[in-house]
């Protein structure tokens, strides 16, 4: 039940943004293949108009290719053990590489109203799996 109803597969191109800072968490993301970078706090240090311009510039998001699958789960970048990349110019905090099989944003599963604390962006063509929190709770209520 859980895999059929709460797991979605995401196909990402280089520079596709999986989530932005201050955006409500959808669930846990597991990077199945490829690579991404997590930039903590970057959206909190830009004027709102800059965020919209950046978003429109990167409109190549292939998030529209979200497919349901019968498989795994998940996301956890906000607390990951990935390799630190460089310091974000906007936040002063180090960016973090996220490799295949690592997860990001687990907090969204357990904390009501969780908002992401930074931006997660694919650095190469990638595939991620989303364990959607709303659908997961519906399935778990039956047990």
TORBA-289671 format. One record per atom (N, C-alpha, C): atom name; residue number from 1; y, x, z; chain. Coordinates in Angstrom, 2 decimals, padded with zeros to 5 digits, m for minus. Atoms other than C-alpha are relative to their C-alpha. Example, Ala and Ser with C-alpha at 12.3 -4.5 7.8 and 13.67 -1.06 7.14 Angstrom:
TORBA-289671
+------+-----+---------+---------+---------+-----+
| atom | seq |      yy |      xx |      zz | mol |
+------+-----+---------+---------+---------+-----+
|    N |   1 | m001.19 |  000.89 |  000.00 |   A |
|   CA |   1 | m004.50 |  012.30 |  007.80 |   A |
|    C |   1 |  001.20 |  000.90 |  000.00 |   A |
|    N |   2 | m001.19 | m000.82 | m000.06 |   A |
|   CA |   2 | m001.06 |  013.67 |  007.14 |   A |
|    C |   2 |  001.09 | m000.77 |  000.73 |   A |
+------+-----+---------+---------+---------+-----+
***
This chain:
TORBA-289671
+------+-----+---------+---------+---------+-----+
| atom | seq |      yy |      xx |      zz | mol |
+------+-----+---------+---------+---------+-----+
|    N |   1 | m001.20 |  000.80 |  000.00 |   A |
|   CA |   1 |  000.00 |  000.00 |  000.00 |   A |
|    C |   1 |  001.27 |  000.85 |  000.00 |   A |
|    N |   2 | m001.20 | m000.81 | m000.14 |   A |
|   CA |   2 |  002.52 |  002.65 |  001.03 |   A |
|    C |   2 |  000.36 |  000.68 | m001.32 |   A |
|    N |   3 | m000.27 | m000.72 |  001.26 |   A |
|   CA |   3 |  002.17 |  004.67 | m002.18 |   A |
|    C |   3 |  000.39 | m000.94 | m001.13 |   A |
|    N |   4 | m000.30 |  000.95 |  001.06 |   A |
|   CA |   4 |  002.28 |  001.59 | m004.39 |   A |
|    C |   4 |  001.37 | m000.64 |  000.14 |   A |
|    N |   5 | m001.23 |  000.75 | m000.21 |   A |
|   CA |   5 |  005.34 |  000.04 | m002.80 |   A |
|    C |   5 |  001.20 |  000.84 |  000.41 |   A |
|    N |   6 | m001.13 | m000.73 | m000.57 |   A |
|   CA |   6 |  007.46 |  002.74 | m001.16 |   A |
|    C |   6 |  000.26 |  001.36 | m000.63 |   A |
|    N |   7 | m000.15 | m001.32 |  000.60 |   A |
|   CA |   7 |  007.04 |  005.85 | m003.33 |   A |
|    C |   7 |  000.50 | m000.13 | m001.43 |   A |
|    N |   8 | m000.57 | m000.01 |  001.36 |   A |
|   CA |   8 |  009.13 |  006.52 | m006.43 |   A |
|    C |   8 |  000.09 |  001.43 | m000.48 |   A |
|    N |   9 | m000.09 | m001.32 |  000.60 |   A |
|   CA |   9 |  009.08 |  009.46 | m008.79 |   A |
|    C |   9 |  001.32 |  000.12 | m000.74 |   A |
|    N |  10 | m001.29 | m000.24 |  000.62 |   A |
|   CA |  10 |  012.38 |  010.95 | m009.98 |   A |
|    C |  10 | m000.12 |  001.19 | m000.95 |   A |
|    N |  11 | m000.03 | m001.09 |  000.97 |   A |
|   CA |  11 |  012.76 |  013.06 | m013.12 |   A |
|    C |  11 |  001.44 |  000.46 | m000.11 |   A |
|    N |  12 | m001.36 | m000.53 | m000.09 |   A |
|   CA |  12 |  015.80 |  015.33 | m012.93 |   A |
|    C |  12 |  000.23 |  001.11 | m001.03 |   A |
|    N |  13 | m000.44 | m001.10 |  000.87 |   A |
|   CA |  13 |  017.66 |  017.55 | m015.38 |   A |
|    C |  13 |  000.84 |  000.97 |  000.83 |   A |
|    N |  14 | m000.85 | m000.96 | m000.67 |   A |
|   CA |  14 |  019.57 |  020.67 | m014.41 |   A |
|    C |  14 |  001.37 | m000.64 |  000.27 |   A |
|    N |  15 | m001.29 |  000.52 | m000.47 |   A |
|   CA |  15 |  022.75 |  019.68 | m012.47 |   A |
|    C |  15 | m000.01 | m001.49 |  000.36 |   A |
|    N |  16 |  000.05 |  001.38 | m000.48 |   A |
|   CA |  16 |  021.56 |  016.14 | m011.72 |   A |
|    C |  16 |  000.17 |  000.01 |  001.51 |   A |
|    N |  17 | m000.23 |  000.10 | m001.44 |   A |
|   CA |  17 |  022.80 |  015.16 | m008.28 |   A |
|    C |  17 | m000.92 | m001.08 |  000.55 |   A |
|    N |  18 |  000.95 |  000.93 | m000.61 |   A |
|   CA |  18 |  020.13 |  013.51 | m006.13 |   A |
|    C |  18 |  000.73 | m000.87 |  001.03 |   A |
|    N |  19 | m000.88 |  000.76 | m000.89 |   A |
|   CA |  19 |  022.61 |  012.51 | m003.42 |   A |
|    C |  19 |  001.24 |  000.82 |  000.31 |   A |
|    N |  20 | m001.28 | m000.59 | m000.38 |   A |
|   CA |  20 |  026.19 |  013.21 | m002.32 |   A |
|    C |  20 |  000.20 | m000.12 |  001.50 |   A |
|    N |  21 | m000.36 |  000.11 | m001.41 |   A |
|   CA |  21 |  027.61 |  013.81 |  001.13 |   A |
|    C |  21 |  000.67 | m001.33 |  000.27 |   A |
|    N |  22 | m000.56 |  001.27 | m000.46 |   A |
|   CA |  22 |  028.60 |  010.68 |  003.03 |   A |
|    C |  22 | m000.60 | m001.21 | m000.71 |   A |
|    N |  23 |  000.71 |  001.09 |  000.66 |   A |
|   CA |  23 |  026.26 |  008.58 |  000.85 |   A |
|    C |  23 | m001.13 | m000.45 |  000.92 |   A |
|    N |  24 |  001.06 |  000.54 | m000.86 |   A |
|   CA |  24 |  023.85 |  006.28 |  002.72 |   A |
|    C |  24 | m001.36 |  000.50 | m000.48 |   A |
|    N |  25 |  001.31 | m000.54 |  000.32 |   A |
|   CA |  25 |  020.35 |  007.78 |  002.86 |   A |
|    C |  25 | m000.96 | m001.07 | m000.48 |   A |
|    N |  26 |  000.99 |  000.91 |  000.57 |   A |
|   CA |  26 |  017.67 |  006.09 |  000.73 |   A |
|    C |  26 | m001.38 |  000.22 |  000.58 |   A |
|    N |  27 |  001.32 | m000.34 | m000.53 |   A |
|   CA |  27 |  014.72 |  007.85 |  002.33 |   A |
|    C |  27 | m000.22 |  001.49 | m000.04 |   A |
|    N |  28 |  000.40 | m001.39 | m000.03 |   A |
|   CA |  28 |  012.84 |  011.13 |  002.33 |   A |
|    C |  28 | m000.33 |  000.46 | m001.43 |   A |
|    N |  29 |  000.25 | m000.56 |  001.33 |   A |
|   CA |  29 |  012.76 |  013.32 | m000.83 |   A |
|    C |  29 | m000.90 |  001.21 |  000.12 |   A |
|    N |  30 |  000.84 | m001.19 |  000.11 |   A |
|   CA |  30 |  010.00 |  015.80 | m001.66 |   A |
|    C |  30 |  000.19 |  000.54 | m001.41 |   A |
|    N |  31 | m000.14 | m000.62 |  001.30 |   A |
|   CA |  31 |  010.68 |  018.23 | m004.47 |   A |
|    C |  31 | m001.41 |  000.39 | m000.47 |   A |
|    N |  32 |  001.37 | m000.23 |  000.49 |   A |
|   CA |  32 |  007.37 |  018.12 | m006.38 |   A |
|    C |  32 | m000.08 |  001.22 | m000.90 |   A |
|    N |  33 | m000.06 | m001.18 |  000.87 |   A |
|   CA |  33 |  008.38 |  020.72 | m008.98 |   A |
|    C |  33 |  001.47 |  000.29 | m000.29 |   A |
|    N |  34 | m001.36 | m000.39 |  000.31 |   A |
|   CA |  34 |  011.47 |  022.64 | m009.99 |   A |
|    C |  34 |  000.70 |  000.60 |  001.21 |   A |
|    N |  35 | m000.79 | m000.57 | m001.08 |   A |
|   CA |  35 |  014.28 |  023.68 | m007.67 |   A |
|    C |  35 |  001.31 | m000.77 |  000.11 |   A |
|    N |  36 | m001.27 |  000.67 | m000.25 |   A |
|   CA |  36 |  017.45 |  022.32 | m006.13 |   A |
|    C |  36 |  000.81 |  000.85 |  000.98 |   A |
|    N |  37 | m000.85 | m000.67 | m000.98 |   A |
|   CA |  37 |  020.36 |  023.48 | m004.01 |   A |
|    C |  37 |  000.68 | m001.08 |  000.83 |   A |
|    N |  38 | m000.65 |  000.91 | m000.94 |   A |
|   CA |  38 |  021.71 |  021.72 | m000.93 |   A |
|    C |  38 |  001.29 |  000.65 |  000.46 |   A |
|    N |  39 | m001.31 | m000.51 | m000.41 |   A |
|   CA |  39 |  025.45 |  022.20 | m000.28 |   A |
|    C |  39 |  000.50 | m000.85 |  001.16 |   A |
|    N |  40 | m000.40 |  000.81 | m001.16 |   A |
|   CA |  40 |  026.22 |  021.03 |  003.26 |   A |
|    C |  40 |  001.50 | m000.20 |  000.08 |   A |
|    N |  41 | m001.39 |  000.32 | m000.27 |   A |
|   CA |  41 |  029.49 |  019.27 |  003.88 |   A |
|    C |  41 |  000.97 |  000.09 | m001.15 |   A |
|    N |  42 | m000.92 | m000.25 |  001.10 |   A |
|   CA |  42 |  030.92 |  019.84 |  000.41 |   A |
|    C |  42 |  000.89 | m001.19 | m000.33 |   A |
|    N |  43 | m000.80 |  001.16 |  000.37 |   A |
|   CA |  43 |  032.12 |  016.26 | m000.20 |   A |
|    C |  43 |  001.05 | m000.35 |  001.05 |   A |
|    N |  44 | m000.93 |  000.35 | m001.06 |   A |
|   CA |  44 |  033.91 |  016.04 |  003.14 |   A |
|    C |  44 |  001.30 |  000.80 | m000.09 |   A |
|    N |  45 | m001.15 | m000.87 |  000.10 |   A |
|   CA |  45 |  036.39 |  018.72 |  002.09 |   A |
|    C |  45 |  000.74 | m000.13 | m001.32 |   A |
|    N |  46 | m000.65 |  000.23 |  001.27 |   A |
|   CA |  46 |  037.53 |  017.27 | m001.24 |   A |
|    C |  46 |  000.73 | m001.34 |  000.05 |   A |
|    N |  47 | m000.63 |  001.32 |  000.12 |   A |
|   CA |  47 |  040.03 |  014.52 | m001.98 |   A |
|    C |  47 | m000.94 | m000.94 | m000.76 |   A |
|    N |  48 |  000.88 |  000.98 |  000.63 |   A |
|   CA |  48 |  038.27 |  011.32 | m003.09 |   A |
|    C |  48 |  000.09 |  000.05 | m001.52 |   A |
|    N |  49 | m000.15 | m000.04 |  001.46 |   A |
|   CA |  49 |  039.70 |  011.63 | m006.63 |   A |
|    C |  49 | m000.79 |  001.16 | m000.60 |   A |
|    N |  50 |  000.77 | m001.14 |  000.48 |   A |
|   CA |  50 |  038.07 |  015.08 | m006.99 |   A |
|    C |  50 | m001.49 | m000.32 | m000.04 |   A |
|    N |  51 |  001.41 |  000.38 | m000.03 |   A |
|   CA |  51 |  034.69 |  013.62 | m006.03 |   A |
|    C |  51 | m000.31 | m000.85 | m001.22 |   A |
|    N |  52 |  000.24 |  000.87 |  001.15 |   A |
|   CA |  52 |  035.00 |  010.93 | m008.71 |   A |
|    C |  52 |  000.03 |  000.79 | m001.30 |   A |
|    N |  53 | m000.06 | m000.82 |  001.21 |   A |
|   CA |  53 |  036.04 |  013.47 | m011.35 |   A |
|    C |  53 | m001.27 |  000.84 | m000.13 |   A |
|    N |  54 |  001.21 | m000.80 |  000.02 |   A |
|   CA |  54 |  033.11 |  015.71 | m010.41 |   A |
|    C |  54 | m001.20 | m000.86 | m000.38 |   A |
|    N |  55 |  001.11 |  000.91 |  000.28 |   A |
|   CA |  55 |  030.75 |  012.73 | m010.52 |   A |
|    C |  55 | m000.01 | m000.39 | m001.48 |   A |
|    N |  56 | m000.07 |  000.39 |  001.41 |   A |
|   CA |  56 |  031.97 |  011.63 | m013.96 |   A |
|    C |  56 | m000.32 |  001.18 | m000.91 |   A |
|    N |  57 |  000.27 | m001.19 |  000.79 |   A |
|   CA |  57 |  031.78 |  015.21 | m015.27 |   A |
|    C |  57 | m001.49 |  000.25 | m000.08 |   A |
|    N |  58 |  001.44 | m000.23 | m000.06 |   A |
|   CA |  58 |  028.14 |  015.42 | m014.24 |   A |
|    C |  58 | m000.79 | m001.26 | m000.31 |   A |
|    N |  59 |  000.60 |  001.29 |  000.33 |   A |
|   CA |  59 |  027.25 |  012.05 | m015.73 |   A |
|    C |  59 | m001.33 |  000.14 | m000.71 |   A |
|    N |  60 |  001.29 | m000.22 |  000.64 |   A |
|   CA |  60 |  024.12 |  013.63 | m017.20 |   A |
|    C |  60 | m001.15 | m000.41 |  000.92 |   A |
|    N |  61 |  001.05 |  000.38 | m000.96 |   A |
|   CA |  61 |  022.26 |  012.28 | m014.16 |   A |
|    C |  61 | m001.10 | m000.79 | m000.69 |   A |
|    N |  62 |  001.14 |  000.69 |  000.59 |   A |
|   CA |  62 |  018.82 |  011.26 | m015.28 |   A |
|    C |  62 | m000.69 | m000.87 |  001.03 |   A |
|    N |  63 |  000.56 |  000.81 | m001.07 |   A |
|   CA |  63 |  018.32 |  009.21 | m012.14 |   A |
|    C |  63 | m000.51 | m001.34 | m000.53 |   A |
|    N |  64 |  000.45 |  001.26 |  000.57 |   A |
|   CA |  64 |  017.80 |  006.23 | m014.43 |   A |
|    C |  64 | m001.48 |  000.02 | m000.35 |   A |
|    N |  65 |  001.41 | m000.12 |  000.32 |   A |
|   CA |  65 |  014.30 |  007.57 | m015.07 |   A |
|    C |  65 | m000.86 | m000.08 |  001.26 |   A |
|    N |  66 |  000.76 |  000.16 | m001.23 |   A |
|   CA |  66 |  013.07 |  006.50 | m011.65 |   A |
|    C |  66 | m001.22 | m000.87 | m000.29 |   A |
|    N |  67 |  001.24 |  000.72 |  000.27 |   A |
|   CA |  67 |  009.45 |  005.43 | m011.90 |   A |
|    C |  67 | m000.80 | m000.15 |  001.28 |   A |
|    N |  68 |  000.94 |  000.15 | m001.10 |   A |
|   CA |  68 |  007.01 |  004.04 | m009.37 |   A |
|    C |  68 | m001.26 |  000.78 | m000.34 |   A |
|    N |  69 |  001.26 | m000.71 |  000.22 |   A |
|   CA |  69 |  003.89 |  006.15 | m008.91 |   A |
|    C |  69 | m000.98 | m000.38 |  001.10 |   A |
|    N |  70 |  001.04 |  000.23 | m000.99 |   A |
|   CA |  70 |  000.65 |  005.98 | m007.00 |   A |
|    C |  70 | m000.35 |  001.36 |  000.58 |   A |
|    N |  71 |  000.25 | m001.36 | m000.46 |   A |
|   CA |  71 |  000.87 |  009.22 | m005.04 |   A |
|    C |  71 |  000.61 |  000.32 |  001.33 |   A |
|    N |  72 | m000.51 | m000.60 | m001.23 |   A |
|   CA |  72 |  002.77 |  011.20 | m002.45 |   A |
|    C |  72 |  001.23 | m000.70 |  000.56 |   A |
|    N |  73 | m001.23 |  000.50 | m000.57 |   A |
|   CA |  73 |  005.97 |  010.73 | m000.47 |   A |
|    C |  73 |  001.02 |  001.13 |  000.09 |   A |
|    N |  74 | m001.06 | m000.74 | m000.33 |   A |
|   CA |  74 |  009.24 |  012.31 |  000.32 |   A |
|    C |  74 |  001.13 |  000.89 |  000.06 |   A |
|    N |  75 | m001.22 | m000.82 |  000.08 |   A |
|   CA |  75 |  012.56 |  014.19 |  001.27 |   A |
|    C |  75 |  000.48 |  000.57 |  001.34 |   A |
|    N |  76 | m000.53 | m000.54 | m001.28 |   A |
|   CA |  76 |  014.01 |  016.57 |  003.96 |   A |
|    C |  76 |  001.00 |  001.14 | m000.08 |   A |
|    N |  77 | m000.87 | m001.18 |  000.15 |   A |
|   CA |  77 |  016.84 |  018.94 |  002.81 |   A |
|    C |  77 |  000.96 |  000.22 |  001.15 |   A |
|    N |  78 | m000.97 | m000.20 | m001.05 |   A |
|   CA |  78 |  019.20 |  018.33 |  005.70 |   A |
|    C |  78 | m000.54 |  000.85 |  001.15 |   A |
|    N |  79 |  000.58 | m000.92 | m000.97 |   A |
|   CA |  79 |  016.80 |  020.31 |  007.88 |   A |
|    C |  79 | m001.17 |  000.71 | m000.65 |   A |
|    N |  80 |  001.04 | m000.69 |  000.77 |   A |
|   CA |  80 |  014.90 |  022.72 |  005.66 |   A |
|    C |  80 | m000.04 |  001.47 |  000.36 |   A |
|    N |  81 |  000.16 | m001.43 | m000.28 |   A |
|   CA |  81 |  013.59 |  026.27 |  005.99 |   A |
|    C |  81 |  000.17 |  000.81 | m001.28 |   A |
|    N |  82 | m000.17 | m000.66 |  001.29 |   A |
|   CA |  82 |  014.63 |  027.19 |  002.44 |   A |
|    C |  82 |  000.88 |  001.25 |  000.10 |   A |
|    N |  83 | m000.78 | m001.22 |  000.07 |   A |
|   CA |  83 |  016.36 |  030.37 |  001.37 |   A |
|    C |  83 |  001.48 | m000.33 | m000.08 |   A |
|    N |  84 | m001.44 |  000.20 |  000.03 |   A |
|   CA |  84 |  020.09 |  030.53 |  002.05 |   A |
|    C |  84 |  000.55 |  000.68 | m001.24 |   A |
|    N |  85 | m000.51 | m000.52 |  001.25 |   A |
|   CA |  85 |  022.01 |  031.04 | m001.19 |   A |
|    C |  85 |  001.35 |  000.66 |  000.19 |   A |
|    N |  86 | m001.35 | m000.53 | m000.13 |   A |
|   CA |  86 |  025.75 |  031.50 | m000.82 |   A |
|    C |  86 |  000.82 | m000.98 |  000.80 |   A |
|    N |  87 | m000.86 |  000.88 | m000.78 |   A |
|   CA |  87 |  028.59 |  030.06 |  001.18 |   A |
|    C |  87 |  000.77 | m000.91 | m000.94 |   A |
|    N |  88 | m000.75 |  000.96 |  000.79 |   A |
|   CA |  88 |  030.10 |  026.91 | m000.26 |   A |
|    C |  88 |  001.49 |  000.24 |  000.23 |   A |
|    N |  89 | m001.43 | m000.22 | m000.13 |   A |
|   CA |  89 |  033.78 |  027.46 | m000.96 |   A |
|    C |  89 |  000.70 | m001.17 |  000.68 |   A |
|    N |  90 | m000.66 |  001.18 | m000.55 |   A |
|   CA |  90 |  034.62 |  023.92 |  000.09 |   A |
|    C |  90 | m000.26 | m000.16 |  001.50 |   A |
|    N |  91 |  000.33 |  000.27 | m001.40 |   A |
|   CA |  91 |  032.82 |  023.73 |  003.45 |   A |
|    C |  91 | m000.09 |  001.25 |  000.85 |   A |
|    N |  92 |  000.19 | m001.21 | m000.76 |   A |
|   CA |  92 |  032.36 |  027.36 |  004.44 |   A |
|    C |  92 | m001.41 |  000.13 |  000.55 |   A |
|    N |  93 |  001.39 | m000.03 | m000.46 |   A |
|   CA |  93 |  028.69 |  026.58 |  005.15 |   A |
|    C |  93 | m000.88 |  000.52 | m001.13 |   A |
|    N |  94 |  000.86 | m000.55 |  001.06 |   A |
|   CA |  94 |  025.85 |  028.34 |  003.30 |   A |
|    C |  94 | m000.76 | m001.09 | m000.75 |   A |
|    N |  95 |  000.85 |  000.87 |  000.80 |   A |
|   CA |  95 |  024.13 |  026.55 |  000.43 |   A |
|    C |  95 | m001.45 |  000.42 |  000.22 |   A |
|    N |  96 |  001.41 | m000.26 | m000.27 |   A |
|   CA |  96 |  020.36 |  026.29 |  000.73 |   A |
|    C |  96 | m000.81 | m000.33 | m001.23 |   A |
|    N |  97 |  000.94 |  000.27 |  001.09 |   A |
|   CA |  97 |  017.77 |  026.63 | m002.02 |   A |
|    C |  97 | m001.11 | m000.88 |  000.52 |   A |
|    N |  98 |  001.13 |  000.86 | m000.32 |   A |
|   CA |  98 |  015.12 |  023.94 | m001.98 |   A |
|    C |  98 | m001.04 |  000.24 | m001.09 |   A |
|    N |  99 |  001.06 | m000.32 |  000.95 |   A |
|   CA |  99 |  011.84 |  024.93 | m003.61 |   A |
|    C |  99 | m001.00 | m001.15 | m000.08 |   A |
|    N | 100 |  001.05 |  001.01 |  000.16 |   A |
|   CA | 100 |  008.92 |  022.84 | m004.84 |   A |
|    C | 100 | m000.82 | m000.09 |  001.28 |   A |
|    N | 101 |  000.79 |  000.35 | m001.16 |   A |
|   CA | 101 |  006.91 |  021.19 | m002.07 |   A |
|    C | 101 |  000.79 | m000.03 |  001.31 |   A |
|    N | 102 | m000.83 |  000.15 | m001.20 |   A |
|   CA | 102 |  009.84 |  021.22 |  000.37 |   A |
|    C | 102 |  000.59 | m001.40 |  000.01 |   A |
|    N | 103 | m000.54 |  001.35 | m000.10 |   A |
|   CA | 103 |  011.32 |  017.99 |  001.66 |   A |
|    C | 103 |  001.39 |  000.02 |  000.61 |   A |
|    N | 104 | m001.40 |  000.10 | m000.41 |   A |
|   CA | 104 |  014.86 |  016.84 |  002.41 |   A |
|    C | 104 |  000.31 | m001.41 |  000.49 |   A |
|    N | 105 | m000.56 |  001.27 | m000.45 |   A |
|   CA | 105 |  016.60 |  014.07 |  004.31 |   A |
|    C | 105 | m000.98 | m000.90 |  000.75 |   A |
|    N | 106 |  000.93 |  000.78 | m000.82 |   A |
|   CA | 106 |  013.84 |  012.99 |  006.67 |   A |
|    C | 106 |  000.77 | m000.91 |  000.97 |   A |
|    N | 107 | m000.81 |  000.76 | m000.94 |   A |
|   CA | 107 |  016.60 |  011.74 |  008.98 |   A |
|    C | 107 |  000.23 | m001.43 | m000.47 |   A |
|    N | 108 | m000.25 |  001.34 |  000.55 |   A |
|   CA | 108 |  017.18 |  008.79 |  006.65 |   A |
|    C | 108 | m001.12 | m000.98 |  000.33 |   A |
|    N | 109 |  001.12 |  000.88 | m000.35 |   A |
|   CA | 109 |  013.73 |  007.43 |  007.56 |   A |
|    C | 109 |  000.13 | m000.56 |  001.41 |   A |
|    N | 110 |  000.08 |  000.34 | m001.42 |   A |
|   CA | 110 |  014.32 |  007.32 |  011.30 |   A |
|    C | 110 |  001.34 | m000.39 |  000.63 |   A |
|    N | 111 | m001.31 |  000.29 | m000.58 |   A |
|   CA | 111 |  018.09 |  006.95 |  011.86 |   A |
|    C | 111 |  000.68 | m001.08 | m000.83 |   A |
|    N | 112 | m000.64 |  001.13 |  000.68 |   A |
|   CA | 112 |  019.63 |  003.59 |  010.97 |   A |
|    C | 112 |  001.41 |  000.40 | m000.44 |   A |
|    N | 113 | m001.34 | m000.30 |  000.51 |   A |
|   CA | 113 |  022.71 |  004.02 |  008.75 |   A |
|    C | 113 |  000.25 |  001.47 | m000.29 |   A |
|    N | 114 | m000.18 | m001.44 |  000.26 |   A |
|   CA | 114 |  022.09 |  007.74 |  008.12 |   A |
|    C | 114 |  000.79 |  000.22 | m001.28 |   A |
|    N | 115 | m000.76 | m000.42 |  001.17 |   A |
|   CA | 115 |  024.62 |  009.29 |  005.75 |   A |
|    C | 115 | m000.24 |  001.49 | m000.20 |   A |
|    N | 116 |  000.25 | m001.40 |  000.32 |   A |
|   CA | 116 |  023.91 |  012.55 |  003.98 |   A |
|    C | 116 |  001.18 |  000.86 |  000.40 |   A |
|    N | 117 | m001.02 | m000.93 | m000.48 |   A |
|   CA | 117 |  025.82 |  015.55 |  005.28 |   A |
|    C | 117 |  000.38 |  001.04 | m001.05 |   A |
|    N | 118 | m000.30 | m000.92 |  001.08 |   A |
|   CA | 118 |  026.05 |  017.32 |  001.91 |   A |
|    C | 118 | m000.57 | m000.52 | m001.30 |   A |
|    N | 119 |  000.45 |  000.39 |  001.34 |   A |
|   CA | 119 |  025.06 |  017.26 | m001.76 |   A |
|    C | 119 | m001.29 |  000.74 | m000.35 |   A |
|    N | 120 |  001.23 | m000.61 |  000.50 |   A |
|   CA | 120 |  021.60 |  017.90 | m003.23 |   A |
|    C | 120 |  000.01 | m000.10 | m001.51 |   A |
|    N | 121 | m000.11 | m000.06 |  001.46 |   A |
|   CA | 121 |  021.59 |  019.01 | m006.87 |   A |
|    C | 121 | m001.15 |  000.83 | m000.58 |   A |
|    N | 122 |  001.06 | m000.75 |  000.69 |   A |
|   CA | 122 |  018.76 |  020.08 | m009.19 |   A |
|    C | 122 |  000.62 |  001.21 | m000.69 |   A |
|    N | 123 | m000.49 | m001.21 |  000.67 |   A |
|   CA | 123 |  019.21 |  023.65 | m010.44 |   A |
|    C | 123 | m000.76 |  000.27 | m001.29 |   A |
|    N | 124 |  000.80 | m000.07 |  001.23 |   A |
|   CA | 124 |  016.51 |  023.34 | m013.13 |   A |
|    C | 124 | m000.64 | m001.37 | m000.19 |   A |
|    N | 125 |  000.74 |  001.25 |  000.20 |   A |
|   CA | 125 |  014.51 |  020.51 | m014.67 |   A |
|    C | 125 | m001.01 | m000.13 |  001.13 |   A |
|    N | 126 |  000.81 |  000.17 | m001.20 |   A |
|   CA | 126 |  012.67 |  019.06 | m011.68 |   A |
|    C | 126 | m000.60 | m001.39 |  000.07 |   A |
|    N | 127 |  000.60 |  001.29 | m000.30 |   A |
|   CA | 127 |  010.54 |  016.25 | m010.38 |   A |
|    C | 127 | m000.01 | m000.14 |  001.51 |   A |
|    N | 128 | m000.03 |  000.25 | m001.44 |   A |
|   CA | 128 |  011.05 |  014.72 | m006.95 |   A |
|    C | 128 | m000.68 | m001.33 |  000.30 |   A |
|    N | 129 |  000.63 |  001.23 | m000.45 |   A |
|   CA | 129 |  009.33 |  012.02 | m004.97 |   A |
|    C | 129 |  000.84 | m000.55 |  001.14 |   A |
|    N | 130 | m000.79 |  000.67 | m001.03 |   A |
|   CA | 130 |  011.27 |  009.52 | m002.88 |   A |
|    C | 130 | m000.89 | m000.96 |  000.77 |   A |
|    N | 131 |  000.63 |  000.98 | m000.88 |   A |
|   CA | 131 |  009.70 |  007.75 |  000.08 |   A |
|    C | 131 |  001.13 | m000.89 |  000.50 |   A |
|    N | 132 | m001.12 |  000.90 | m000.27 |   A |
|   CA | 132 |  012.08 |  004.79 |  000.25 |   A |
|    C | 132 | m000.16 | m000.66 |  001.36 |   A |
|    N | 133 |  000.11 |  000.46 | m001.39 |   A |
|   CA | 133 |  012.84 |  003.79 |  003.84 |   A |
|    C | 133 | m000.16 | m001.51 |  000.13 |   A |
|    N | 134 |  000.07 |  001.46 | m000.12 |   A |
|   CA | 134 |  013.33 |  000.04 |  003.32 |   A |
|    C | 134 | m001.40 | m000.49 | m000.36 |   A |
|    N | 135 |  001.33 |  000.39 |  000.44 |   A |
|   CA | 135 |  010.08 | m000.36 |  001.40 |   A |
|    C | 135 | m001.09 |  000.51 |  000.96 |   A |
|    N | 136 |  000.96 | m000.55 | m000.94 |   A |
|   CA | 136 |  008.25 |  001.90 |  003.86 |   A |
|    C | 136 | m000.09 | m000.87 |  001.26 |   A |
|    N | 137 | m000.01 |  000.85 | m001.19 |   A |
|   CA | 137 |  009.31 | m000.27 |  006.81 |   A |
|    C | 137 | m000.70 | m001.33 | m000.26 |   A |
|    N | 138 |  000.68 |  001.27 |  000.35 |   A |
|   CA | 138 |  008.11 | m003.43 |  005.02 |   A |
|    C | 138 | m001.51 |  000.19 |  000.04 |   A |
|    N | 139 |  001.45 | m000.27 |  000.03 |   A |
|   CA | 139 |  004.67 | m001.88 |  004.43 |   A |
|    C | 139 | m000.52 |  000.23 |  001.42 |   A |
|    N | 140 |  000.46 | m000.35 | m001.35 |   A |
|   CA | 140 |  004.41 | m000.51 |  008.00 |   A |
|    C | 140 |  000.01 | m001.19 |  000.95 |   A |
|    N | 141 | m000.04 |  001.18 | m000.87 |   A |
|   CA | 141 |  005.26 | m003.89 |  009.54 |   A |
|    C | 141 | m001.34 | m000.74 | m000.01 |   A |
|    N | 142 |  001.31 |  000.65 |  000.09 |   A |
|   CA | 142 |  001.83 | m005.12 |  008.40 |   A |
|    C | 142 | m001.03 |  000.68 |  000.89 |   A |
|    N | 143 |  000.97 | m000.73 | m000.83 |   A |
|   CA | 143 |  000.16 | m002.55 |  010.67 |   A |
|    C | 143 |  000.49 |  000.01 |  001.39 |   A |
+------+-----+---------+---------+---------+-----+
***
